[in-house]
Amino acid sequence: MKRLLALCALMSLTFSGCTYTMAVSQTNIPAQRKKPVEVSVKKFIVLGFNFDNDYALDLTRKLQERCPQGRVRGVTTHDTVTLYFLAFFWAREVKAQGYCLPQQNTASLEAEWGDIASSQE
């Protein structure tokens, strides 16, 4: 009976995992939130040896691909690490969420920034 309990305890530790959200960042959320876009990238890491973070560089390109005729604003990112098998294996995921806004010409952008600057004074 003791061996069975010890085996169950060992298996529960071995096959359990933990998830941690490491960082959250956010830009200003726009008033127009009709078209949300979301992308994520993942990487599998063994024994904590992560030699590069190049996989995260694809986030910007993937977000813009989801909004080809506009611009993405109100971006929120989540960096999540999931530990498996007594932390020998990690899964790292970075999610980015934002809103696709229609492309504006430079005159309307200058007017938008002018309104923001005058409201702060």
Backbone as XML, in Angstrom:
<?xml version="1.0"?>
<chain id="A" units="angstrom">
  <residue number="1" name="MET">
    <atom name="N" x="0.822" y="-1.196" z="0.000"/>
    <atom name="CA" x="0.000" y="0.000" z="0.000"/>
    <atom name="C" x="0.866" y="1.261" z="0.000"/>
  </residue>
  <residue number="2" name="LYS">
    <atom name="N" x="1.948" y="1.244" z="0.777"/>
    <atom name="CA" x="2.844" y="2.397" z="0.827"/>
    <atom name="C" x="3.516" y="2.605" z="-0.521"/>
  </residue>
  <residue number="3" name="ARG">
    <atom name="N" x="3.858" y="1.528" z="-1.191"/>
    <atom name="CA" x="4.485" y="1.663" z="-2.514"/>
    <atom name="C" x="3.507" y="2.266" z="-3.518"/>
  </residue>
  <residue number="4" name="LEU">
    <atom name="N" x="2.255" y="1.858" z="-3.422"/>
    <atom name="CA" x="1.244" y="2.400" z="-4.315"/>
    <atom name="C" x="1.062" y="3.901" z="-4.081"/>
  </residue>
  <residue number="5" name="LEU">
    <atom name="N" x="1.022" y="4.328" z="-2.825"/>
    <atom name="CA" x="0.905" y="5.757" z="-2.516"/>
    <atom name="C" x="2.130" y="6.529" z="-2.986"/>
  </residue>
  <residue number="6" name="ALA">
    <atom name="N" x="3.300" y="5.951" z="-2.787"/>
    <atom name="CA" x="4.529" y="6.600" z="-3.239"/>
    <atom name="C" x="4.550" y="6.705" z="-4.761"/>
  </residue>
  <residue number="7" name="LEU">
    <atom name="N" x="4.102" y="5.658" z="-5.444"/>
    <atom name="CA" x="4.055" y="5.680" z="-6.901"/>
    <atom name="C" x="3.046" y="6.718" z="-7.392"/>
  </residue>
  <residue number="8" name="CYS">
    <atom name="N" x="1.898" y="6.806" z="-6.756"/>
    <atom name="CA" x="0.895" y="7.810" z="-7.126"/>
    <atom name="C" x="1.421" y="9.227" z="-6.902"/>
  </residue>
  <residue number="9" name="ALA">
    <atom name="N" x="2.104" y="9.441" z="-5.804"/>
    <atom name="CA" x="2.676" y="10.763" z="-5.519"/>
    <atom name="C" x="3.732" y="11.127" z="-6.554"/>
  </residue>
  <residue number="10" name="LEU">
    <atom name="N" x="4.589" y="10.173" z="-6.903"/>
    <atom name="CA" x="5.633" y="10.415" z="-7.896"/>
    <atom name="C" x="5.020" y="10.707" z="-9.264"/>
  </residue>
  <residue number="11" name="MET">
    <atom name="N" x="4.003" y="9.953" z="-9.643"/>
    <atom name="CA" x="3.364" y="10.173" z="-10.944"/>
    <atom name="C" x="2.640" y="11.515" z="-10.986"/>
  </residue>
  <residue number="12" name="SER">
    <atom name="N" x="2.010" y="11.912" z="-9.899"/>
    <atom name="CA" x="1.316" y="13.201" z="-9.901"/>
    <atom name="C" x="2.310" y="14.351" z="-10.017"/>
  </residue>
  <residue number="13" name="LEU">
    <atom name="N" x="3.478" y="14.220" z="-9.416"/>
    <atom name="CA" x="4.501" y="15.252" z="-9.566"/>
    <atom name="C" x="5.080" y="15.254" z="-10.973"/>
  </residue>
  <residue number="14" name="THR">
    <atom name="N" x="5.270" y="14.088" z="-11.524"/>
    <atom name="CA" x="5.874" y="13.971" z="-12.842"/>
    <atom name="C" x="4.966" y="14.489" z="-13.946"/>
  </residue>
  <residue number="15" name="PHE">
    <atom name="N" x="3.689" y="14.184" z="-13.871"/>
    <atom name="CA" x="2.780" y="14.529" z="-14.946"/>
    <atom name="C" x="2.015" y="15.824" z="-14.712"/>
  </residue>
  <residue number="16" name="SER">
    <atom name="N" x="2.342" y="16.537" z="-13.683"/>
    <atom name="CA" x="1.668" y="17.810" z="-13.443"/>
    <atom name="C" x="2.449" y="18.929" z="-14.118"/>
  </residue>
  <residue number="17" name="GLY">
    <atom name="N" x="1.798" y="20.037" z="-14.311"/>
    <atom name="CA" x="2.437" y="21.190" z="-14.915"/>
    <atom name="C" x="1.953" y="22.461" z="-14.257"/>
  </residue>
  <residue number="18" name="CYS">
    <atom name="N" x="2.688" y="23.518" z="-14.457"/>
    <atom name="CA" x="2.331" y="24.820" z="-13.919"/>
    <atom name="C" x="2.393" y="25.835" z="-15.056"/>
  </residue>
  <residue number="19" name="THR">
    <atom name="N" x="1.575" y="26.850" z="-14.973"/>
    <atom name="CA" x="1.577" y="27.904" z="-15.974"/>
    <atom name="C" x="1.764" y="29.243" z="-15.274"/>
  </residue>
  <residue number="20" name="TYR">
    <atom name="N" x="2.644" y="30.061" z="-15.824"/>
    <atom name="CA" x="2.934" y="31.377" z="-15.269"/>
    <atom name="C" x="2.809" y="32.415" z="-16.376"/>
  </residue>
  <residue number="21" name="THR">
    <atom name="N" x="2.141" y="33.523" z="-16.098"/>
    <atom name="CA" x="2.148" y="34.648" z="-17.007"/>
    <atom name="C" x="3.264" y="35.571" z="-16.553"/>
  </residue>
  <residue number="22" name="MET">
    <atom name="N" x="4.252" y="35.713" z="-17.407"/>
    <atom name="CA" x="5.460" y="36.431" z="-17.033"/>
    <atom name="C" x="5.356" y="37.940" z="-17.237"/>
  </residue>
  <residue number="23" name="ALA">
    <atom name="N" x="4.715" y="38.376" z="-18.307"/>
    <atom name="CA" x="4.676" y="39.806" z="-18.578"/>
    <atom name="C" x="3.420" y="40.155" z="-19.353"/>
  </residue>
  <residue number="24" name="VAL">
    <atom name="N" x="2.895" y="41.311" z="-19.083"/>
    <atom name="CA" x="1.749" y="41.825" z="-19.820"/>
    <atom name="C" x="2.073" y="43.271" z="-20.164"/>
  </residue>
  <residue number="25" name="SER">
    <atom name="N" x="1.919" y="43.633" z="-21.426"/>
    <atom name="CA" x="2.124" y="45.022" z="-21.824"/>
    <atom name="C" x="0.928" y="45.456" z="-22.649"/>
  </residue>
  <residue number="26" name="GLN">
    <atom name="N" x="0.695" y="46.752" z="-22.688"/>
    <atom name="CA" x="-0.503" y="47.236" z="-23.362"/>
    <atom name="C" x="-0.252" y="48.622" z="-23.929"/>
  </residue>
  <residue number="27" name="THR">
    <atom name="N" x="-0.817" y="48.871" z="-25.105"/>
    <atom name="CA" x="-0.826" y="50.218" z="-25.673"/>
    <atom name="C" x="-2.232" y="50.781" z="-25.489"/>
  </residue>
  <residue number="28" name="ASN">
    <atom name="N" x="-2.436" y="52.015" z="-25.888"/>
    <atom name="CA" x="-3.746" y="52.653" z="-25.724"/>
    <atom name="C" x="-4.818" y="51.896" z="-26.505"/>
  </residue>
  <residue number="29" name="ILE">
    <atom name="N" x="-5.960" y="51.660" z="-25.866"/>
    <atom name="CA" x="-7.078" y="50.965" z="-26.499"/>
    <atom name="C" x="-7.879" y="51.981" z="-27.310"/>
  </residue>
  <residue number="30" name="PRO">
    <atom name="N" x="-8.124" y="51.724" z="-28.601"/>
    <atom name="CA" x="-8.866" y="52.688" z="-29.417"/>
    <atom name="C" x="-10.357" y="52.675" z="-29.107"/>
  </residue>
  <residue number="31" name="ALA">
    <atom name="N" x="-11.027" y="53.736" z="-29.509"/>
    <atom name="CA" x="-12.478" y="53.818" z="-29.314"/>
    <atom name="C" x="-13.200" y="52.832" z="-30.228"/>
  </residue>
  <residue number="32" name="GLN">
    <atom name="N" x="-12.662" y="52.633" z="-31.433"/>
    <atom name="CA" x="-13.243" y="51.669" z="-32.372"/>
    <atom name="C" x="-12.681" y="50.281" z="-32.067"/>
  </residue>
  <residue number="33" name="ARG">
    <atom name="N" x="-13.552" y="49.393" z="-31.600"/>
    <atom name="CA" x="-13.102" y="48.039" z="-31.276"/>
    <atom name="C" x="-13.979" y="47.002" z="-31.983"/>
  </residue>
  <residue number="34" name="LYS">
    <atom name="N" x="-14.270" y="47.274" z="-33.242"/>
    <atom name="CA" x="-15.173" y="46.398" z="-33.986"/>
    <atom name="C" x="-14.489" y="45.133" z="-34.488"/>
  </residue>
  <residue number="35" name="LYS">
    <atom name="N" x="-13.211" y="45.220" z="-34.825"/>
    <atom name="CA" x="-12.542" y="44.069" z="-35.435"/>
    <atom name="C" x="-11.310" y="43.666" z="-34.604"/>
  </residue>
  <residue number="36" name="PRO">
    <atom name="N" x="-11.480" y="42.794" z="-33.617"/>
    <atom name="CA" x="-10.313" y="42.343" z="-32.845"/>
    <atom name="C" x="-9.478" y="41.344" z="-33.649"/>
  </residue>
  <residue number="37" name="VAL">
    <atom name="N" x="-8.168" y="41.387" z="-33.460"/>
    <atom name="CA" x="-7.244" y="40.430" z="-34.076"/>
    <atom name="C" x="-6.372" y="39.840" z="-32.982"/>
  </residue>
  <residue number="38" name="GLU">
    <atom name="N" x="-6.009" y="38.580" z="-33.149"/>
    <atom name="CA" x="-5.189" y="37.896" z="-32.150"/>
    <atom name="C" x="-4.270" y="36.900" z="-32.851"/>
  </residue>
  <residue number="39" name="VAL">
    <atom name="N" x="-3.020" y="36.863" z="-32.406"/>
    <atom name="CA" x="-2.049" y="35.890" z="-32.907"/>
    <atom name="C" x="-1.225" y="35.384" z="-31.725"/>
  </residue>
  <residue number="40" name="SER">
    <atom name="N" x="-0.586" y="34.243" z="-31.926"/>
    <atom name="CA" x="0.309" y="33.729" z="-30.888"/>
    <atom name="C" x="1.447" y="32.957" z="-31.545"/>
  </residue>
  <residue number="41" name="VAL">
    <atom name="N" x="2.557" y="32.906" z="-30.841"/>
    <atom name="CA" x="3.712" y="32.108" z="-31.259"/>
    <atom name="C" x="4.142" y="31.269" z="-30.067"/>
  </residue>
  <residue number="42" name="LYS">
    <atom name="N" x="4.651" y="30.067" z="-30.358"/>
    <atom name="CA" x="5.057" y="29.146" z="-29.295"/>
    <atom name="C" x="6.453" y="28.609" z="-29.553"/>
  </residue>
  <residue number="43" name="LYS">
    <atom name="N" x="7.088" y="28.218" z="-28.465"/>
    <atom name="CA" x="8.402" y="27.584" z="-28.559"/>
    <atom name="C" x="8.505" y="26.545" z="-27.449"/>
  </residue>
  <residue number="44" name="PHE">
    <atom name="N" x="9.068" y="25.402" z="-27.765"/>
    <atom name="CA" x="9.276" y="24.332" z="-26.801"/>
    <atom name="C" x="10.731" y="24.378" z="-26.353"/>
  </residue>
  <residue number="45" name="ILE">
    <atom name="N" x="10.981" y="24.387" z="-25.048"/>
    <atom name="CA" x="12.322" y="24.546" z="-24.482"/>
    <atom name="C" x="12.633" y="23.338" z="-23.604"/>
  </residue>
  <residue number="46" name="VAL">
    <atom name="N" x="13.823" y="22.774" z="-23.765"/>
    <atom name="CA" x="14.239" y="21.612" z="-22.979"/>
    <atom name="C" x="15.287" y="22.051" z="-21.958"/>
  </residue>
  <residue number="47" name="LEU">
    <atom name="N" x="15.070" y="21.694" z="-20.710"/>
    <atom name="CA" x="15.987" y="21.971" z="-19.597"/>
    <atom name="C" x="16.302" y="23.456" z="-19.427"/>
  </residue>
  <residue number="48" name="GLY">
    <atom name="N" x="15.437" y="24.327" z="-19.902"/>
    <atom name="CA" x="15.620" y="25.754" z="-19.710"/>
    <atom name="C" x="16.638" y="26.401" z="-20.626"/>
  </residue>
  <residue number="49" name="PHE">
    <atom name="N" x="17.146" y="25.667" z="-21.619"/>
    <atom name="CA" x="18.140" y="26.224" z="-22.539"/>
    <atom name="C" x="17.431" y="26.890" z="-23.708"/>
  </residue>
  <residue number="50" name="ASN">
    <atom name="N" x="17.246" y="28.187" z="-23.611"/>
    <atom name="CA" x="16.599" y="28.977" z="-24.651"/>
    <atom name="C" x="17.670" y="29.855" z="-25.279"/>
  </residue>
  <residue number="51" name="PHE">
    <atom name="N" x="18.058" y="29.531" z="-26.493"/>
    <atom name="CA" x="19.173" y="30.222" z="-27.114"/>
    <atom name="C" x="18.782" y="31.475" z="-27.873"/>
  </residue>
  <residue number="52" name="ASP">
    <atom name="N" x="17.514" y="31.611" z="-28.224"/>
    <atom name="CA" x="17.070" y="32.831" z="-28.898"/>
    <atom name="C" x="15.575" y="33.030" z="-28.670"/>
  </residue>
  <residue number="53" name="ASN">
    <atom name="N" x="15.148" y="34.243" z="-28.878"/>
    <atom name="CA" x="13.731" y="34.598" z="-28.778"/>
    <atom name="C" x="13.210" y="35.078" z="-30.129"/>
  </residue>
  <residue number="54" name="ASP">
    <atom name="N" x="13.820" y="34.601" z="-31.200"/>
    <atom name="CA" x="13.442" y="35.047" z="-32.536"/>
    <atom name="C" x="11.998" y="34.722" z="-32.880"/>
  </residue>
  <residue number="55" name="TYR">
    <atom name="N" x="11.439" y="33.718" z="-32.249"/>
    <atom name="CA" x="10.056" y="33.359" z="-32.532"/>
    <atom name="C" x="9.092" y="34.496" z="-32.193"/>
  </residue>
  <residue number="56" name="ALA">
    <atom name="N" x="9.437" y="35.331" z="-31.235"/>
    <atom name="CA" x="8.570" y="36.448" z="-30.839"/>
    <atom name="C" x="8.577" y="37.582" z="-31.865"/>
  </residue>
  <residue number="57" name="LEU">
    <atom name="N" x="9.581" y="37.617" z="-32.727"/>
    <atom name="CA" x="9.655" y="38.675" z="-33.735"/>
    <atom name="C" x="8.566" y="38.532" z="-34.792"/>
  </residue>
  <residue number="58" name="ASP">
    <atom name="N" x="7.974" y="37.352" z="-34.909"/>
    <atom name="CA" x="6.919" y="37.123" z="-35.895"/>
    <atom name="C" x="5.587" y="37.736" z="-35.487"/>
  </residue>
  <residue number="59" name="LEU">
    <atom name="N" x="5.446" y="38.144" z="-34.239"/>
    <atom name="CA" x="4.164" y="38.674" z="-33.766"/>
    <atom name="C" x="3.699" y="39.890" z="-34.552"/>
  </residue>
  <residue number="60" name="THR">
    <atom name="N" x="4.564" y="40.846" z="-34.777"/>
    <atom name="CA" x="4.192" y="42.071" z="-35.479"/>
    <atom name="C" x="3.741" y="41.761" z="-36.901"/>
  </residue>
  <residue number="61" name="ARG">
    <atom name="N" x="4.495" y="40.923" z="-37.588"/>
    <atom name="CA" x="4.150" y="40.559" z="-38.964"/>
    <atom name="C" x="2.813" y="39.830" z="-39.014"/>
  </residue>
  <residue number="62" name="LYS">
    <atom name="N" x="2.605" y="38.886" z="-38.094"/>
    <atom name="CA" x="1.359" y="38.119" z="-38.075"/>
    <atom name="C" x="0.159" y="39.002" z="-37.751"/>
  </residue>
  <residue number="63" name="LEU">
    <atom name="N" x="0.325" y="39.958" z="-36.827"/>
    <atom name="CA" x="-0.773" y="40.882" z="-36.522"/>
    <atom name="C" x="-1.135" y="41.718" z="-37.744"/>
  </residue>
  <residue number="64" name="GLN">
    <atom name="N" x="-0.137" y="42.218" z="-38.443"/>
    <atom name="CA" x="-0.411" y="43.044" z="-39.622"/>
    <atom name="C" x="-1.039" y="42.216" z="-40.738"/>
  </residue>
  <residue number="65" name="GLU">
    <atom name="N" x="-0.682" y="40.927" z="-40.841"/>
    <atom name="CA" x="-1.309" y="40.062" z="-41.839"/>
    <atom name="C" x="-2.798" y="39.880" z="-41.563"/>
  </residue>
  <residue number="66" name="ARG">
    <atom name="N" x="-3.193" y="39.939" z="-40.319"/>
    <atom name="CA" x="-4.616" y="39.823" z="-39.960"/>
    <atom name="C" x="-5.387" y="41.107" z="-40.245"/>
  </residue>
  <residue number="67" name="CYS">
    <atom name="N" x="-4.662" y="42.184" z="-40.530"/>
    <atom name="CA" x="-5.296" y="43.488" z="-40.791"/>
    <atom name="C" x="-4.625" y="44.116" z="-42.022"/>
  </residue>
  <residue number="68" name="PRO">
    <atom name="N" x="-4.788" y="43.505" z="-43.202"/>
    <atom name="CA" x="-4.009" y="43.945" z="-44.377"/>
    <atom name="C" x="-4.381" y="45.333" z="-44.902"/>
  </residue>
  <residue number="69" name="GLN">
    <atom name="N" x="-5.611" y="45.772" z="-44.730"/>
    <atom name="CA" x="-6.045" y="47.064" z="-45.266"/>
    <atom name="C" x="-6.099" y="48.147" z="-44.194"/>
  </residue>
  <residue number="70" name="GLY">
    <atom name="N" x="-5.479" y="47.913" z="-43.059"/>
    <atom name="CA" x="-5.574" y="48.904" z="-41.986"/>
    <atom name="C" x="-4.341" y="48.898" z="-41.103"/>
  </residue>
  <residue number="71" name="ARG">
    <atom name="N" x="-4.548" y="49.305" z="-39.858"/>
    <atom name="CA" x="-3.453" y="49.356" z="-38.882"/>
    <atom name="C" x="-3.949" y="48.742" z="-37.576"/>
  </residue>
  <residue number="72" name="VAL">
    <atom name="N" x="-3.060" y="48.139" z="-36.834"/>
    <atom name="CA" x="-3.409" y="47.488" z="-35.578"/>
    <atom name="C" x="-3.073" y="48.429" z="-34.427"/>
  </residue>
  <residue number="73" name="ARG">
    <atom name="N" x="-4.042" y="48.645" z="-33.551"/>
    <atom name="CA" x="-3.859" y="49.504" z="-32.380"/>
    <atom name="C" x="-4.421" y="48.796" z="-31.158"/>
  </residue>
  <residue number="74" name="GLY">
    <atom name="N" x="-4.087" y="49.280" z="-29.976"/>
    <atom name="CA" x="-4.582" y="48.702" z="-28.729"/>
    <atom name="C" x="-4.032" y="47.306" z="-28.484"/>
  </residue>
  <residue number="75" name="VAL">
    <atom name="N" x="-2.742" y="47.146" z="-28.677"/>
    <atom name="CA" x="-2.120" y="45.823" z="-28.587"/>
    <atom name="C" x="-1.838" y="45.455" z="-27.135"/>
  </residue>
  <residue number="76" name="THR">
    <atom name="N" x="-2.238" y="44.255" z="-26.760"/>
    <atom name="CA" x="-1.949" y="43.681" z="-25.450"/>
    <atom name="C" x="-1.164" y="42.400" z="-25.675"/>
  </residue>
  <residue number="77" name="THR">
    <atom name="N" x="-0.060" y="42.210" z="-24.945"/>
    <atom name="CA" x="0.740" y="40.993" z="-25.093"/>
    <atom name="C" x="0.756" y="40.233" z="-23.781"/>
  </residue>
  <residue number="78" name="HIS">
    <atom name="N" x="0.814" y="38.915" z="-23.895"/>
    <atom name="CA" x="0.893" y="38.027" z="-22.742"/>
    <atom name="C" x="2.021" y="37.032" z="-22.997"/>
  </residue>
  <residue number="79" name="ASP">
    <atom name="N" x="2.983" y="36.971" z="-22.110"/>
    <atom name="CA" x="4.099" y="36.030" z="-22.201"/>
    <atom name="C" x="3.863" y="34.947" z="-21.160"/>
  </residue>
  <residue number="80" name="THR">
    <atom name="N" x="3.554" y="33.729" z="-21.615"/>
    <atom name="CA" x="3.175" y="32.644" z="-20.725"/>
    <atom name="C" x="4.169" y="31.496" z="-20.826"/>
  </residue>
  <residue number="81" name="VAL">
    <atom name="N" x="4.577" y="30.970" z="-19.670"/>
    <atom name="CA" x="5.467" y="29.814" z="-19.615"/>
    <atom name="C" x="4.731" y="28.683" z="-18.908"/>
  </residue>
  <residue number="82" name="THR">
    <atom name="N" x="4.709" y="27.516" z="-19.531"/>
    <atom name="CA" x="4.107" y="26.333" z="-18.929"/>
    <atom name="C" x="5.215" y="25.316" z="-18.688"/>
  </residue>
  <residue number="83" name="LEU">
    <atom name="N" x="5.339" y="24.849" z="-17.452"/>
    <atom name="CA" x="6.377" y="23.883" z="-17.087"/>
    <atom name="C" x="5.770" y="22.488" z="-17.042"/>
  </residue>
  <residue number="84" name="TYR">
    <atom name="N" x="6.463" y="21.528" z="-17.669"/>
    <atom name="CA" x="6.005" y="20.144" z="-17.695"/>
    <atom name="C" x="7.072" y="19.231" z="-17.112"/>
  </residue>
  <residue number="85" name="PHE">
    <atom name="N" x="6.650" y="18.113" z="-16.585"/>
    <atom name="CA" x="7.543" y="17.050" z="-16.139"/>
    <atom name="C" x="8.665" y="17.560" z="-15.241"/>
  </residue>
  <residue number="86" name="LEU">
    <atom name="N" x="8.286" y="18.032" z="-14.073"/>
    <atom name="CA" x="9.238" y="18.539" z="-13.073"/>
    <atom name="C" x="10.122" y="19.654" z="-13.624"/>
  </residue>
  <residue number="87" name="ALA">
    <atom name="N" x="9.575" y="20.461" z="-14.487"/>
    <atom name="CA" x="10.239" y="21.640" z="-15.071"/>
    <atom name="C" x="11.403" y="21.284" z="-15.982"/>
  </residue>
  <residue number="88" name="PHE">
    <atom name="N" x="11.443" y="20.072" z="-16.494"/>
    <atom name="CA" x="12.476" y="19.715" z="-17.471"/>
    <atom name="C" x="12.118" y="20.229" z="-18.864"/>
  </residue>
  <residue number="89" name="PHE">
    <atom name="N" x="10.824" y="20.337" z="-19.144"/>
    <atom name="CA" x="10.355" y="20.783" z="-20.443"/>
    <atom name="C" x="9.440" y="21.984" z="-20.244"/>
  </residue>
  <residue number="90" name="TRP">
    <atom name="N" x="9.658" y="23.010" z="-21.067"/>
    <atom name="CA" x="8.883" y="24.234" z="-20.976"/>
    <atom name="C" x="8.201" y="24.482" z="-22.312"/>
  </residue>
  <residue number="91" name="ALA">
    <atom name="N" x="7.040" y="25.075" z="-22.261"/>
    <atom name="CA" x="6.379" y="25.595" z="-23.455"/>
    <atom name="C" x="6.192" y="27.087" z="-23.221"/>
  </residue>
  <residue number="92" name="ARG">
    <atom name="N" x="6.739" y="27.880" z="-24.094"/>
    <atom name="CA" x="6.641" y="29.331" z="-23.956"/>
    <atom name="C" x="5.740" y="29.850" z="-25.069"/>
  </residue>
  <residue number="93" name="GLU">
    <atom name="N" x="4.760" y="30.660" z="-24.695"/>
    <atom name="CA" x="3.812" y="31.199" z="-25.664"/>
    <atom name="C" x="3.669" y="32.698" z="-25.447"/>
  </residue>
  <residue number="94" name="VAL">
    <atom name="N" x="3.723" y="33.423" z="-26.542"/>
    <atom name="CA" x="3.497" y="34.866" z="-26.505"/>
    <atom name="C" x="2.265" y="35.143" z="-27.361"/>
  </residue>
  <residue number="95" name="LYS">
    <atom name="N" x="1.245" y="35.746" z="-26.753"/>
    <atom name="CA" x="0.018" y="36.103" z="-27.456"/>
    <atom name="C" x="-0.044" y="37.617" z="-27.591"/>
  </residue>
  <residue number="96" name="ALA">
    <atom name="N" x="-0.517" y="38.060" z="-28.731"/>
    <atom name="CA" x="-0.743" y="39.489" z="-28.954"/>
    <atom name="C" x="-2.170" y="39.669" z="-29.444"/>
  </residue>
  <residue number="97" name="GLN">
    <atom name="N" x="-2.873" y="40.607" z="-28.824"/>
    <atom name="CA" x="-4.245" y="40.922" z="-29.200"/>
    <atom name="C" x="-4.327" y="42.405" z="-29.478"/>
  </residue>
  <residue number="98" name="GLY">
    <atom name="N" x="-5.089" y="42.767" z="-30.483"/>
    <atom name="CA" x="-5.251" y="44.170" z="-30.824"/>
    <atom name="C" x="-6.527" y="44.370" z="-31.608"/>
  </residue>
  <residue number="99" name="TYR">
    <atom name="N" x="-6.672" y="45.563" z="-32.175"/>
    <atom name="CA" x="-7.865" y="45.918" z="-32.938"/>
    <atom name="C" x="-7.437" y="46.463" z="-34.290"/>
  </residue>
  <residue number="100" name="CYS">
    <atom name="N" x="-8.092" y="45.983" z="-35.339"/>
    <atom name="CA" x="-7.806" y="46.421" z="-36.699"/>
    <atom name="C" x="-8.625" y="47.670" z="-36.998"/>
  </residue>
  <residue number="101" name="LEU">
    <atom name="N" x="-7.940" y="48.761" z="-37.268"/>
    <atom name="CA" x="-8.593" y="50.030" z="-37.587"/>
    <atom name="C" x="-8.369" y="50.350" z="-39.053"/>
  </residue>
  <residue number="102" name="PRO">
    <atom name="N" x="-9.305" y="51.045" z="-39.687"/>
    <atom name="CA" x="-9.112" y="51.414" z="-41.093"/>
    <atom name="C" x="-7.932" y="52.372" z="-41.232"/>
  </residue>
  <residue number="103" name="GLN">
    <atom name="N" x="-7.250" y="52.263" z="-42.370"/>
    <atom name="CA" x="-6.099" y="53.125" z="-42.647"/>
    <atom name="C" x="-6.573" y="54.568" z="-42.774"/>
  </residue>
  <residue number="104" name="GLN">
    <atom name="N" x="-5.848" y="55.499" z="-42.155"/>
    <atom name="CA" x="-6.195" y="56.919" z="-42.240"/>
    <atom name="C" x="-5.105" y="57.648" z="-42.997"/>
  </residue>
  <residue number="105" name="ASN">
    <atom name="N" x="-5.476" y="58.764" z="-43.617"/>
    <atom name="CA" x="-4.453" y="59.560" z="-44.278"/>
    <atom name="C" x="-3.731" y="60.421" z="-43.239"/>
  </residue>
  <residue number="106" name="THR">
    <atom name="N" x="-2.636" y="61.034" z="-43.608"/>
    <atom name="CA" x="-1.815" y="61.766" z="-42.641"/>
    <atom name="C" x="-2.533" y="62.994" z="-42.083"/>
  </residue>
  <residue number="107" name="ALA">
    <atom name="N" x="-3.416" y="63.617" z="-42.866"/>
    <atom name="CA" x="-4.129" y="64.800" z="-42.361"/>
    <atom name="C" x="-5.040" y="64.419" z="-41.198"/>
  </residue>
  <residue number="108" name="SER">
    <atom name="N" x="-5.739" y="63.307" z="-41.313"/>
    <atom name="CA" x="-6.628" y="62.917" z="-40.221"/>
    <atom name="C" x="-5.825" y="62.460" z="-39.004"/>
  </residue>
  <residue number="109" name="LEU">
    <atom name="N" x="-4.644" y="61.857" z="-39.238"/>
    <atom name="CA" x="-3.792" y="61.479" z="-38.110"/>
    <atom name="C" x="-3.284" y="62.708" z="-37.373"/>
  </residue>
  <residue number="110" name="GLU">
    <atom name="N" x="-2.879" y="63.754" z="-38.123"/>
    <atom name="CA" x="-2.416" y="64.980" z="-37.490"/>
    <atom name="C" x="-3.541" y="65.628" z="-36.687"/>
  </residue>
  <residue number="111" name="ALA">
    <atom name="N" x="-4.753" y="65.577" z="-37.223"/>
    <atom name="CA" x="-5.901" y="66.133" z="-36.491"/>
    <atom name="C" x="-6.161" y="65.332" z="-35.225"/>
  </residue>
  <residue number="112" name="GLU">
    <atom name="N" x="-6.021" y="64.006" z="-35.316"/>
    <atom name="CA" x="-6.221" y="63.153" z="-34.135"/>
    <atom name="C" x="-5.186" y="63.474" z="-33.067"/>
  </residue>
  <residue number="113" name="TRP">
    <atom name="N" x="-3.930" y="63.595" z="-33.471"/>
    <atom name="CA" x="-2.875" y="63.907" z="-32.502"/>
    <atom name="C" x="-3.033" y="65.323" z="-31.959"/>
  </residue>
  <residue number="114" name="GLY">
    <atom name="N" x="-3.513" y="66.243" z="-32.794"/>
    <atom name="CA" x="-3.757" y="67.604" z="-32.316"/>
    <atom name="C" x="-4.836" y="67.645" z="-31.256"/>
  </residue>
  <residue number="115" name="ASP">
    <atom name="N" x="-5.898" y="66.838" z="-31.435"/>
    <atom name="CA" x="-6.961" y="66.767" z="-30.439"/>
    <atom name="C" x="-6.432" y="66.204" z="-29.124"/>
  </residue>
  <residue number="116" name="ILE">
    <atom name="N" x="-5.582" y="65.215" z="-29.204"/>
    <atom name="CA" x="-5.019" y="64.601" z="-27.997"/>
    <atom name="C" x="-4.127" y="65.601" z="-27.271"/>
  </residue>
  <residue number="117" name="ALA">
    <atom name="N" x="-3.273" y="66.309" z="-28.029"/>
    <atom name="CA" x="-2.365" y="67.275" z="-27.413"/>
    <atom name="C" x="-3.131" y="68.411" z="-26.764"/>
  </residue>
  <residue number="118" name="SER">
    <atom name="N" x="-4.191" y="68.903" z="-27.425"/>
    <atom name="CA" x="-4.944" y="70.021" z="-26.842"/>
    <atom name="C" x="-5.732" y="69.595" z="-25.602"/>
  </residue>
  <residue number="119" name="SER">
    <atom name="N" x="-6.146" y="68.317" z="-25.556"/>
    <atom name="CA" x="-6.900" y="67.859" z="-24.369"/>
    <atom name="C" x="-5.982" y="67.657" z="-23.168"/>
  </residue>
  <residue number="120" name="GLN">
    <atom name="N" x="-4.672" y="67.488" z="-23.395"/>
    <atom name="CA" x="-3.737" y="67.287" z="-22.300"/>
    <atom name="C" x="-3.261" y="68.590" z="-21.691"/>
  </residue>
  <residue number="121" name="GLU">
    <atom name="N" x="-3.487" y="69.684" z="-22.391"/>
    <atom name="CA" x="-2.988" y="70.983" z="-21.883"/>
    <atom name="C" x="-3.917" y="71.565" z="-20.845"/>
  </residue>
</chain>
